[in-house]
């Protein structure tokens, strides 16, 4: 009752704030999108009203097109060029200079020398120094925001995660610009101007894994939030993409997956969760969620109030693969299994990937993207575009990430070439079946991987996000 009243007060306050001052950035963005859609439908489907003399009114003049910034104009031209054409532009622009990049992944530092080698294959006299920064504790947004205040920034481009903050803090505010390589678009059967959304370098997955040295098994995603369970999970306040995962569980597609998994449970197990699901029905309605939103909220509530917060995925993996971790489980980056060193007490065979087990039902984990952007005040925009095209359109360019299972290129040609080069589907062979990656297509269908949608996350970050903040985290 206390939390229900708190929720009502939060929503009431939000409504008052929105009415009084236009609301938060996220709410304004959502409202503007809805208004644009309504106006388009009106213009398309209804004739202009007539004047009193029977003649038609002249349509209102269209708003003038927004003037492109210097970098946006370069991007528009760059999107018509092949990788080799971009490479020649990059050579002309950055020969003898220093390239600064910033990202959530340190692998950008590994990709840059490969990119320079590629440019040198075109012009042997080309040289470029580089620096790559990886801010900790989600400070990348502050760093990019500060750099954007300069007429010409320090950073040429960024590789960044967390679709929610990218949408609200970086793109809507004009800090970052999306560049779609022509070769990437063609590989996906489209053209750059037809692509909506942002350019993803890759999708990474975090999956449910459990120690199998004991007798316990997990054959339904609701087992992970059953009474007495305390999964290991990188805290949502340490890595914000974990919170985006929870936001996505309230979307119709994924809340329906949770309902279907619940329906597959035996009656006695359903009874453990039914009171929470019933309790969440009112909150789901208040938050404007769909028919099955209560299942999403129930799973979120039970998860937040039970998981053991960790600071990184590496230690979680180290715990689970030790034979002493009987009956423990976690939700962690799949690729962490690559670094396990086999010993008498430690082995990949001490864990199982839940979604790979016969009879498993429900979500197998979640996927989030590393996105690529050019900064709107980039000092080397042509070189940034060429580097982005190199990473997304060649196997060598993607190799810094492609050598690991659980990271899937957004370019189907590169994804196929990466699998041919590294053989992730059979990487563990018969000896370590947990390392045999079943691939993006399997995970996003049969494996029921929950995929981050930046626009949806931004649209519910205030409402569902406020609701999540009121939950009591597990303190054990």
MOTAPE-V797977 format. One line per field, one symbol per residue. psi: psi as a letter, one per 30 degrees, with the letter a starting at -180 (. if undefined). A space follows every 50 residues. Layout:
# MOTAPE-V797977
psi: ???
This chain:
# MOTAPE-V797977
psi: eeeeeeeeeeeeeeeeeeeegfaleeeeeeeeeeeeeeeeeeeefklkkl lfgflkkklkkkkkkkkkleeeeeeeeefglleeeeeeeeeeegkgakkk lklfkffeefeeeeeeeeeffejfgkkkllkkkiklhgfeeeeeeefffl eklekelljklieeeeeefeeffgekkkkjkeeeeefghaleffklaljk elkkkklkkkkgfafkljgkffffglkfkilkkkkffejffeeeeeefff keeeeeeeeeeefflleeeefffeeeeeefeeeeeegglaegffeeeeee eeeegfkjklflfeeeeeeefkffhkgllljlkeffffgkjkaefkkfff lkjeffkkfkkakfalklljlklkkfhkfieeeeeeeeeeeffkeeefff effklgjjkfjfeeeeeeeeefhffgffafeiffgjkfleeeegdefhkj kkjeeeeefgeedeeeeeffljkkg.
